[in-house]
Amino acid sequence: MRRELVPILLMAGAGLVAGPGCDDGQANVLNGVQSIVYIQRTVDGTGNVFDYRSGGTDANLFVLSPPTASGTRKNLTNWKGAQIVALDLSFDAREIAFSAKAPGDDNFHIWRINVDGTNPCDAAMGKQSVGACQVTDGPSDDAYPVYQPGGRLMFMTSANVEGTEVPQHRDEYERATTAQPAMINVDGSNLVMGPRNVSHRVFPSLMSDGRTIYTEWNHLGPRNDGDLQIMNQDLTAQREAFGGEGKGITNNYLRAKEVAPGKVVAIGTARDRTYQAGKLVLIDLGGATVSEQSEARSKVTDLTPDVPGDRSPSFRGIGRYYDVAPVPGKADKYLVSWADGPVEQEVLSMAGASPDFGIYVYDAKTKERFPIVNEVGTWETNATPVIARAEPPRLETSFSPELKQATLFSAINITDSSLFAGIDKTQVKKVRVAEGFSAEEGFPNRFGLTEFDGMARLGDADLNADGSFKVLVPANTAIRFQLLDKYGMALGVGQNGGQNTSEPVWIMGRAGEARVCGGCHEDRTKSIQLAPGSSLLQAVGAAKLDYEGVPIQQRKSDVYTIDKIMGVPWDKALQPIFDAKCVDCHDGTDNGANPGYAIQDMLTMATFRFRFNLKADLQTVTFGDMTYSYSSSHISLMGPSEMLREVAFTVTEGALKSYVEPGFARGSDVIKMLNPPAIYPTVNMTDRAFGANVHPKGLVTGSHDGNDAKYELTPDEYYRLILMADSGGQYYTRENKPGGMGY
């Protein structure tokens, strides 16, 4: 049930801090802006930049008119005990949308209030009252509202486009329910949900061309960053904007806002421990128009080079910036929220202190800050000039009428690549399609000794003679593509195929959406030219891997053959291979075939000794505050490095060794030793990927030197090991998750 909250009397606190130039002359610094709206709240201790519930406490919306130390502050909401995350101003500058956990509520929702403090919902019905009115409701969290053309609001929500019968993804660190895009009319009607990513989407902002720029948490194996993405108004046609191709100066870009067509200003920072604050960066998206913009052309300018871009504490006088907005009509001036001192969570917590964010104008040319408002003991953030702006056009949709509940992906030519020069399309025999998932399906927080989350092979698509392919996949599903050679391995390029060509990010689409790319990370400076009715926009001839009518929890395999395997459950698909063909030698004994090591935890001084062992017996290990329990075979092949992250340790005996490179079978020592045979277009046991030697034949001598057929793997067994490595080396899949097979 939606509620109308009537404000209670709340006196403004004392202690307003100002400085030189922040009185009447400050209007000149803000280029004549008569008012600003901002959030005031108590200190918020969060460190994770993707925490969309970080709204502090006792938060309220304020308008400051004029925006000077002597200006009049008006408390619009007058709430007690609320949390507020973000706000946006309507095109006519009369109304504010904001996300808040209102007094007495358990969740964040979207609210609206007029700039003069009156209720816009009542005004629409011819009544007059004060206070905010609620737009969204329910058990999910809704955050970051952004006004859209045609009387709509885009926002991010923890609700699931698949409905309540399918749990929403959970992020890979804190395992918080992920936030995904949605659209709704300002009156709360006509809710539309966007496709799901495995991780969060946060901090959306509308650009003047009508598209929305936002931050997406990209986490696929070792990749862990927050890049800028762009999405159409109908929540389709997601594309990379900045941060994904190695041009960044830090690993997360937040709260991007357009300065001019093709240029945005944003916060650059580390993922955690910095209170979501960092340096100011100016990003050129590659051109002023959509056709010109390309991540390959993009570039970044560091506006605050003295501010750390990582977790390092900042110096006094340098501090960190929480958010930023351009000052209208002033190219080098920005309205910012800034705090002095270290602004690093661990350092300040040891001192029992917190950062003090206040609102300033920052001059990027002179590197000066002009204080606007900073009340001691509270944060002032999200400052927005109260000024009208043009409403962008309402953009058309990009749906294919022949599609229903699937998404069509196609590529024009996989050899067109900006990242992997040298792809020989004659080597590519198949395109593997996999879907991603996280701990929401009943898994423990860790899928194994790997940075990868869950992955299931949906199947393979054929490559056409011209290097193109088409595939139908489940809508609203995070998808990854891998180019396979004749051995069934993800293709590598460079010396001995040493560089992985697997898609490094998840991509997804809505039901009925048709998405076309030029190649596999094609040159982003090129424009894709497709005439209406192009076959690449039609589902005819596409590999059908959409599993129509098959629930998510049933997308798994119980037969582990090349043509049917989906997940690679370690104990079910791999351990039988080890038991039958490996443990005669690799049994954990000191027989010359099993190297060992010892590790000591420098905090607890506990020692873990281990010798290579492909048996199924479980090993339970505690390092730092984490306890791991996996089979000896999993620890042997994956190595212990993942469980030693951020733990002070020393190797007291032997050397640490991993035999699997997660995400890249071709680069994994165990695959090189086993030397798999060709399987595409047909199996050929005499054609081996790495020359003539096959383990154990030619590599060891003794009781089995390759003449005993007992130790020879079948093509299906080789492929299980390859798929395990290419998929990230997880221990758990849908086929063996603890607690059963269903939800």
Secondary structure, DSSP 8 states (H G I E B T S, - for coil): ---EE--------S-EE--TT-STTHHHHTTT---EEEEEE-------TT-TT---SS-EEEEEESSSTTSEEEESS--SS-EEEEEEE-TTSSEEEEEEE-TT-SS-EEEEEETTSB-HHHHHTT---BSEEE---SSS-EEEEEEETTTEEEEEESS-TT-TTS---B-SSS--B--EEEEEETTS-S-EE----SS-EEEEEE-TTS-EEEEEEEEETTEEEEEEEEE-TTS---EEEESSSS--SSSEEEEEEEEETTEEEEEEE-SSSSTT-BEEEEEE-SSSSTTT--TTT-EEEES-TTS-SSSS---TTT-EEEEEEE-TT-TTEEEEEEE-S---HHHHHHTT-----EEEEEETTTTEEEEEEEETTSEEEEEEE-------------B-TT-SSEEEEEES-TT--SSSTT--GGG--EEEEEEEE-GGGT--S--SSSS--EEEEEEEEE--TTS-EEEEEETT--EEEEEE-TTSSB-EESGGG-EE-S--S-B---TTBEEEESSSS--TTS-----TT-GGGS-TT-EE-S-TT--GGG---S--STTT-----IIIIIHHHHHHHTTTT-BSSSSSS--EEEEEETTT--EEEEE-B-S--EEEEEETTEEEEEEHHHHHHH-SGGGGTT--EEEEEE----S--TT-GGG-HHHHHH--EE-SSS-EEEEETTSS--SSTTT--SS-SS--GGG---HHHHHHHHHHHHTT--S--TTT-TT-S--
